[in-house]
Amino acid sequence: MFLDVDIVSQAHLHKNLLNLGESNMSIIKKEIIQAFVNKLTLERNELKMALEETRGSTQSETKSSAGDKYETQREMMQMEINRMESQVSQLNDAISQWNSFDAIDNTVNWGSLIEISIGGKVVHLIIGPSSGDIQLNKNTIKSISKDSPIGKAIWGQTAPAEFEFSGKTIKLISCS
């Protein structure tokens, strides 16, 4: 869960974000977006290699097997290939979405880099395809989907703001 983020790193990033002008904020946001693109590109490339290995196994299996066992194995391998192809397509879509984010605005929308406080803990999020966490300069930034519960609650808010979420007061400190 995103509440377990290292507080020292969060305080450091918070201090850096507050001291930046809009042009520097744009640079940091671009670094964060690029880090997510790099993470997903690596995942996609590893998946493509595994996909090629699976396809190769399917072809070699054709030459050495016969009967019902062969048909069952071939169908299972084809299902795995289809699953992997679907994952590659999803990763391509997510990479495209990350690459489309650019604008800096203090209203939470697609591509917003936001800083919130939950019970005194500062958390950094970016709204986009749910792609897990990245570490950037010893800071954790978590990507969340606008369709996640917190994404729905924060969507369209303008910083600074306060709102209720799951019985807790959330402070939207900044948004870019």
C-alpha positions as CSV (number, residue, x, y, z in Angstrom):
1,M,0.0,0.0,0.0
2,F,1.3,3.5,-0.7
3,L,1.2,4.6,2.9
4,D,4.4,2.7,3.7
5,V,6.6,5.0,1.8
6,D,9.9,6.1,3.4
7,I,9.2,9.4,5.3
8,V,12.7,10.8,5.0
9,S,12.7,10.4,1.2
10,Q,9.2,11.9,1.1
11,A,10.3,14.9,3.1
12,H,13.3,15.4,0.8
13,L,11.2,15.2,-2.3
14,H,8.5,17.5,-0.7
15,K,11.2,20.1,0.1
16,N,12.6,19.9,-3.4
17,L,9.1,20.2,-5.0
18,L,8.2,23.2,-2.9
19,N,11.4,25.0,-3.8
20,L,11.1,24.5,-7.6
21,G,9.8,26.9,-10.1
22,E,7.4,25.7,-12.9
23,S,10.2,25.0,-15.3
24,N,12.1,22.8,-12.8
25,M,8.9,21.0,-11.8
26,S,8.5,20.2,-15.5
27,I,12.0,18.7,-15.5
28,I,11.2,16.5,-12.4
29,K,7.9,15.4,-13.8
30,K,9.6,14.5,-17.1
31,E,12.1,12.4,-15.2
32,I,9.4,10.6,-13.3
33,I,7.4,9.9,-16.5
34,Q,10.6,8.7,-18.2
35,A,11.3,6.4,-15.3
36,F,7.9,4.8,-15.7
37,V,8.4,4.5,-19.4
38,N,11.8,2.9,-18.9
39,K,10.3,0.5,-16.3
40,L,7.5,-0.6,-18.6
41,T,9.8,-0.8,-21.6
42,L,12.0,-3.2,-19.7
43,E,9.1,-5.3,-18.7
44,R,7.8,-5.3,-22.3
45,N,11.2,-6.3,-23.7
46,E,11.6,-9.1,-21.2
47,L,8.1,-10.3,-22.1
48,K,8.8,-10.2,-25.8
49,M,11.9,-12.4,-25.2
50,A,9.9,-14.9,-23.3
51,L,7.2,-14.8,-26.0
52,E,9.8,-15.6,-28.6
53,E,11.2,-18.5,-26.5
54,T,7.6,-19.8,-26.1
55,R,7.0,-19.6,-29.8
56,G,10.3,-21.4,-30.4
57,S,9.3,-24.1,-28.0
58,T,6.0,-24.5,-29.8
59,Q,7.7,-25.0,-33.1
60,S,10.2,-27.5,-31.8
61,E,7.4,-29.4,-30.1
62,T,5.7,-29.7,-33.4
63,K,8.6,-31.7,-34.7
64,S,9.0,-34.1,-31.8
65,S,5.5,-34.9,-30.5
66,A,2.4,-36.8,-31.8
67,G,-1.1,-37.6,-30.7
68,D,-3.5,-36.1,-28.1
69,K,-0.6,-35.2,-25.8
70,Y,0.8,-33.0,-28.6
71,E,-2.5,-31.3,-29.3
72,T,-3.1,-30.5,-25.6
73,Q,0.4,-29.2,-25.1
74,R,0.2,-27.1,-28.3
75,E,-3.1,-25.6,-27.2
76,M,-1.7,-24.7,-23.7
77,M,1.3,-23.1,-25.3
78,Q,-0.9,-21.2,-27.7
79,M,-3.0,-19.9,-24.7
80,E,0.3,-18.8,-23.1
81,I,1.3,-17.0,-26.3
82,N,-2.0,-15.2,-26.5
83,R,-1.7,-14.2,-22.8
84,M,1.8,-12.8,-23.4
85,E,0.7,-11.0,-26.6
86,S,-2.1,-9.4,-24.7
87,Q,0.3,-8.2,-21.9
88,V,2.7,-6.8,-24.6
89,S,-0.2,-4.9,-26.0
90,Q,-1.2,-3.5,-22.6
91,L,2.3,-2.5,-21.9
92,N,2.5,-0.7,-25.3
93,D,-0.7,1.2,-24.4
94,A,0.6,2.2,-21.0
95,I,3.9,3.4,-22.5
96,S,2.0,5.5,-25.1
97,Q,-0.1,7.0,-22.3
98,W,2.9,7.9,-20.2
99,N,4.6,9.5,-23.3
100,S,1.5,11.7,-23.8
101,F,1.6,13.4,-20.4
102,D,3.2,16.8,-20.4
103,A,1.1,19.7,-19.1
104,I,1.6,21.2,-15.7
105,D,-1.6,22.3,-13.9
106,N,-2.7,22.5,-10.3
107,T,-5.9,20.5,-11.0
108,V,-5.6,16.7,-10.7
109,N,-6.0,15.1,-14.1
110,W,-4.1,12.6,-16.3
111,G,-0.4,12.9,-15.8
112,S,-0.6,15.0,-12.6
113,L,2.2,14.7,-10.2
114,I,0.6,15.1,-6.8
115,E,1.7,15.4,-3.3
116,I,-0.8,14.5,-0.5
117,S,-0.7,14.2,3.2
118,I,-2.6,11.4,5.0
119,G,-2.4,11.5,8.7
120,G,0.8,13.6,8.5
121,K,2.5,11.2,6.1
122,V,3.5,12.9,2.8
123,V,2.9,10.7,-0.3
124,H,3.8,11.3,-3.9
125,L,1.6,10.0,-6.6
126,I,1.3,10.4,-10.4
127,I,-2.0,9.8,-12.1
128,G,-1.7,7.5,-15.1
129,P,-1.7,3.9,-16.0
130,S,-1.3,1.9,-12.8
131,S,2.4,0.9,-13.2
132,G,3.5,0.3,-9.6
133,D,6.2,2.4,-7.9
134,I,9.5,3.9,-9.1
135,Q,12.5,5.1,-7.1
136,L,13.9,8.4,-8.3
137,N,16.7,10.0,-6.3
138,K,15.8,7.8,-3.3
139,N,12.2,8.9,-3.5
140,T,9.2,6.6,-4.1
141,I,6.6,7.8,-6.6
142,K,3.5,5.6,-7.0
143,S,1.5,5.6,-10.1
144,I,-2.3,5.3,-9.6
145,S,-5.1,5.0,-12.0
146,K,-7.9,7.6,-12.0
147,D,-10.2,4.7,-11.6
148,S,-8.6,3.6,-8.3
149,P,-10.5,4.5,-5.1
150,I,-8.0,7.3,-4.2
151,G,-7.8,8.3,-7.9
152,K,-11.6,8.8,-8.0
153,A,-11.6,10.8,-4.8
154,I,-8.8,13.1,-5.8
155,W,-9.7,13.5,-9.5
156,G,-10.5,17.1,-10.5
157,Q,-9.4,18.5,-7.1
158,T,-7.4,21.7,-7.3
159,A,-4.3,22.2,-5.0
160,P,-4.3,23.1,-2.2
161,A,-7.4,21.2,-1.0
162,E,-8.7,18.9,1.7
163,F,-11.2,16.1,1.3
164,E,-12.4,12.9,3.0
165,F,-11.3,9.5,1.9
166,S,-12.0,6.2,3.7
167,G,-12.8,8.1,6.9
168,K,-9.5,10.1,6.8
169,T,-8.8,13.7,5.9
170,I,-6.5,13.9,2.9
171,K,-4.6,17.1,2.2
172,L,-3.7,17.8,-1.5
173,I,-0.5,19.8,-1.0
174,S,0.6,20.3,-4.6
175,C,-0.3,19.2,-8.1
176,S,1.7,19.7,-11.3
